[in-house]
């Protein structure tokens, strides 16, 4: 079956962690996958090679979702290669070193919000322009990767990150209502403490072990557990779900 007959998915930040797990699972479910990555081409290419080695179809496209020109290039590349987009996973996001708000400088805040908020808006905008039946599209689904930090606040660690994810929650609800009659469903997953490399970028590689006792299930989650929730929200099994915020937190 060629790409013209298969659903096409864009996953931002798809080279590692939750994004990579989602890409692999999506390929197994029959999607053609476009993996966006920022810096780590080796990791993104490894996911592409794994998918293609198992008979799937995938490409990797470098780009910073905080930059409009890179987002346009990403979507135009998919237009040329596959001629359609059926699913968007807004997964790209950053944390920075653990800090109190009083110690955060404006450069940190601008970068955080540009990547985590503006990037998600830009990608959603381009997806809607292509998917909406109002614009001649055939519909589709968007899943935003938020965080349970939006509800917990992440005090003394990542209040800026938590705030950025709170914005994603609101965007999910508002956009879902805006395009519900145009064939597009928009939902979000809110992962809890997941064992990925993002904790190292925050300055504490062992954070999952430290905080797992605060999780009712007494463990951190795995990226694949979040990926399964994402794929369910994208699937026809979730055909009446839009504007939902699905917590994947071990009960936290």
Secondary structure, DSSP 8 states (H G I E B T S, - for coil): --GGGS-EEEETTTTSHHHHHHHHHHHHTT-EEEEEESS-HHHHHHHHHHHHHTT--EEEEE--TTSHHHHHHHHHHHHHHHS---EEEE------S---GGG--HHHHHHHHIIIIIHHHHHHHHHHHHH-GGGT---EEEEEE--THHHH--TTT-HHHHHHHHHHHHHHHHHHHHHGGGTEEEEEEEE-SB-STHHHHTT-TTHHHHHGGGSTTSS-B-HHHHHHHHHHHHSGGGTT--S-EEEESTT-
